[in-house]
Amino acid sequence: MTDDEQPASVCANLIENMRSLQLSTVGDDGVPHCGYTPYLHREPCCFYIFVSQLAAHTRNLLKNKTVAVMIMEDESSTSQIFARVRLNYLCEANLIASDSPDYSLVLDDYQQRHGKMAGLLRQLPDFVLFQLQPINGQFVMGFGKAYAMTGDNLTVFEHARTG
């Protein structure tokens, strides 16, 4: 990454090149849970996840639609472990019913992105599809390069300042 790279293009590359996101959900008991899952991104600003109801994060999402997600650069790619490129969103999770017109279309794209295993998972009855709709976001490109994401579809990057 060079100093003249724009946050919007670096963020778009991160979303395109990474294949999984980290989830932070909260259970009925108020206890947070961290997990991860592969994702599909669709413009303008939605993520789709296909997850097992056996996982704690899925059970939490079925009861509490609020979820924090993070996509970050791989440790092996970073030049500075204390300032990895990363994207954080607070999202609303919406279950997509298997009889919805979007269900098969989204899962076809999901399977194209993630391969044969996604096709096998589609056959399992415990897997459900969620759309994660970002509400707000923050993007960090490195030290002194943190941005609040605002505007329609969170496409405006405003440099974050302290004080």
PEKA-V632651 format. One record per residue. N is the residue number from 1. RES is the residue in one small letter. PSI is psi in whole degrees, -180 to 180 (999 if undefined). NEAR is the number of other ideal C-beta (glycine too) atoms within 12 Angstrom. D_LAST is the distance of its C-alpha to the last C-alpha in Angstrom with 1 decimal. Layout:
BEGIN
N,RES,PSI,NEAR,D_LAST  N,RES,PSI,NEAR,D_LAST
END
This chain:
BEGIN
1,m,134,23,27.6  2,t,163,11,27.1  3,d,-23,12,24.0  4,d,2,10,25.4  5,e,139,18,25.7  6,q,142,19,24.0  7,p,-37,33,22.0  8,a,-42,23,24.5  9,s,-37,19,27.5  10,v,-41,28,26.2  11,c,-46,37,25.3  12,a,-41,23,28.7  13,n,-39,22,30.4  14,l,-49,31,28.8  15,i,-42,36,30.0  16,e,-38,18,33.4  17,n,-27,19,34.0  18,m,154,30,32.9  19,r,-11,23,35.4  20,s,157,25,33.8  21,l,159,35,30.7  22,q,141,26,29.4  23,l,142,37,29.5  24,s,114,28,27.9  25,t,169,37,29.9  26,v,133,23,30.5  27,g,173,22,34.1  28,d,-31,13,35.7  29,d,2,13,35.2  30,g,2,11,31.4  31,v,127,13,31.6  32,p,154,18,29.6  33,h,135,25,31.5  34,c,142,21,30.7  35,g,-177,28,33.1  36,y,160,22,33.5  37,t,150,37,35.8  38,p,156,27,36.8  39,y,164,37,35.6  40,l,132,34,36.6  41,h,135,33,34.2  42,r,137,21,35.4  43,e,151,14,33.9  44,p,-27,15,32.0  45,c,50,28,29.9  46,c,148,30,31.9  47,f,147,42,32.7  48,y,138,38,36.0  49,i,146,44,36.9  50,f,108,40,40.4  51,v,153,38,40.4  52,s,139,23,43.0  53,q,-8,21,43.2  54,l,-18,15,44.0  55,a,141,25,40.4  56,a,-40,25,38.1  57,h,-34,34,35.3  58,t,-46,29,37.9  59,r,-39,22,39.1  60,n,-44,30,35.6  61,l,-32,37,35.0  62,l,-22,23,38.3  63,k,-28,21,37.1  64,n,112,26,33.3  65,k,-7,20,32.2  66,t,130,25,28.5  67,v,140,40,27.8  68,a,138,32,25.0  69,v,152,42,26.1  70,m,135,34,25.1  71,i,129,39,26.8  72,m,155,28,26.3  73,e,145,28,27.9  74,d,141,17,30.8  75,e,-38,13,30.4  76,s,-16,8,33.4  77,s,-15,16,31.8  78,t,146,19,28.5  79,s,-16,17,28.1  80,q,107,18,25.2  81,i,-26,16,25.4  82,f,-6,11,21.8  83,a,49,18,20.6  84,r,143,27,23.2  85,v,131,36,23.0  86,r,154,34,22.5  87,l,128,42,22.2  88,n,135,32,21.3  89,y,145,36,22.6  90,l,127,25,23.1  91,c,161,35,26.6  92,e,127,23,29.5  93,a,125,37,32.7  94,n,124,24,35.9  95,l,133,26,39.3  96,i,117,29,41.6  97,a,146,15,45.2  98,s,-18,17,47.8  99,d,5,10,49.9  100,s,145,18,47.0  101,p,-29,10,47.9  102,d,-22,23,44.7  103,y,-58,23,45.4  104,s,-37,17,47.9  105,l,-46,17,46.2  106,v,-46,33,42.9  107,l,-29,28,44.7  108,d,-46,19,46.8  109,d,-39,22,43.7  110,y,-45,35,42.3  111,q,-38,24,45.6  112,q,-39,14,45.7  113,r,-37,28,42.3  114,h,-4,24,43.0  115,g,-165,13,46.8  116,k,-39,12,49.8  117,m,-39,17,48.0  118,a,-37,29,46.2  119,g,-39,18,49.7  120,l,-41,13,51.0  121,l,-30,25,48.1  122,r,-24,24,48.9  123,q,-11,14,52.3  124,l,134,16,50.8  125,p,-15,11,50.7  126,d,-5,16,47.6  127,f,136,29,45.2  128,v,155,33,43.1  129,l,130,39,41.0  130,f,145,42,37.5  131,q,129,31,35.4  132,l,113,41,31.7  133,q,111,27,29.9  134,p,139,36,26.1  135,i,-43,23,24.0  136,n,166,25,20.6  137,g,162,37,19.6  138,q,138,30,17.3  139,f,131,40,18.7  140,v,124,33,18.0  141,m,-10,35,20.1  142,g,-173,24,19.0  143,f,128,14,16.4  144,g,11,14,13.7  145,k,58,27,15.6  146,a,140,24,14.1  147,y,135,31,14.8  148,a,139,21,14.8  149,m,123,29,18.4  150,t,-175,19,19.4  151,g,180,17,22.5  152,d,130,10,26.1  153,n,22,19,26.7  154,l,46,32,23.1  155,t,1,22,24.1  156,v,128,19,21.1  157,f,112,27,18.5  158,e,122,19,15.1  159,h,127,19,13.0  160,a,136,20,9.9  161,r,150,10,6.7  162,t,159,6,3.8  163,g,999,3,0.0
END
